[in-house]
Amino acid sequence: MNNLENDPFVEEIFKLAQTEEVERMAKECIEEFKRNYKPIEIKKAEIFNVLNASYIAKRFFGKSRNWLYQKLNHNIKNGKEAKFTAEEYLKLKEAIETIAEELQTLAEDM
C-alpha cells in the first residue's frame, strides 16, 4: 500500500497549493466568471406563460413561488433589491435546461 503522506510529489503539490500563484489564478478565474456573468433579465410573464414558477421554485430551490418572483422582478426585500446570486442564476439556468431536456424526451417518445 502506498503511503501518500510522505510522497515527495504530494508534498510538492501541497506546497504549490499554498503559493501566491495559485491564489492569483483563483482570483483570475473569479474575475473571468464575473465578466461573463449576465444577470437574468426575464419578465415573469414571458417565461411563466410556459413554465410553472411554483414547480421550479420548489423542485430546484426548495423555495416558494413568491421567492422566485421576487428574484425575477428584482423586488425590494428588507431594504435591498432581490436578485439572483451567481449560484442561484446558474441553478436556474440548469433547471431550465433540465426541463427543456425532459420536454424534448417527452416529445420524442410520443
N, C-alpha and C positions, 0 to 999 in steps of 0.2 A: 504494500500500500504506500503510495507516495505522500509524504508529509509536505504539504504546500507552505506551511508556516515558515520553514527555513529555506525555501527555494529562492535563490538569488533573483530569478526573473520576477517572481511575485513581489519580492521586496522592492525591486526597481519600479514596478507598476505602482505600488503604494506611495513611493517617493514622488513619482511623476504626478500622481493624483493630487498631491498637496502643493504643487507648484503654482506660481502666478500664471504660467502659460495656460494651464487647464482652466483656471478662473477666468482668464481673458477670453478663452474660446467659449466658455459657457455664457459669458456676457454678450459675446457676438451673436450667439445663437438666439438669445433672448431678444436682442435688438432686431435681428432679422425677422423673428416672429412678429414683433410689434409693428415693423414696417409693412408686413404683409397682412396683418390682421385687419379685417374690414368689419366694422360694426354692422349688425343686421339692420337693414332699413326696409322692413316688410310691414305693410299695413295689415292689421288683423283681417280686414275684410277681404283682402286679396288671397291670403293663404288659407284662411279658415272657411272659405267657400268650399274647399275641397277636404281639408283635414280637420279632425276633431281636436280642439285645444285641450279639452279635459283628458282625453285619451293620451295625448302626447305628454302633457304635464305629469300625469300620474305614472304612466309606463316608464318614461325615460328619466324623469327627475324626482319622482315621488312627491310632487307638489300639486297644488290646486290650479285650476284653470285661471283663477284670478291672478295668481303669481305669474303665470306665463303672459297674460295680457298686460300686466304692469310692466314687465320687461320689454315686451314688443312695442308698447306705446310710450315708453320712457316716462311713465308716471312719476310724480314726486312722492316718495315714501320716506317717512321720518326725516323730512327736510332735504333728502338727496334724490337725484334722478335715478330711477330704477333702470338699470341696463345690464346686459349680459356681461359676465366676466369672460375672459378668453376661454376658460374651460367650459363654461356653460354654452358659449357660442359654438364651440367645436362639438359639444354633446348634442346641441340642437341640429347642427349640420349632419351629424352621424344618424340622428333619429330620423330626419327626413330622407336620408339615403337608404336607411333600413326599410322605411315604409315604401319607398319607391321600388326597392328590390322585391319586397313582399307583393306589391301590386303587380309588378312585372311577372313574377312567378304565377300569381293567380291568373293573369291574362293568358299566359302560355298554356296553363293547364285546362283552359276552357275549350 
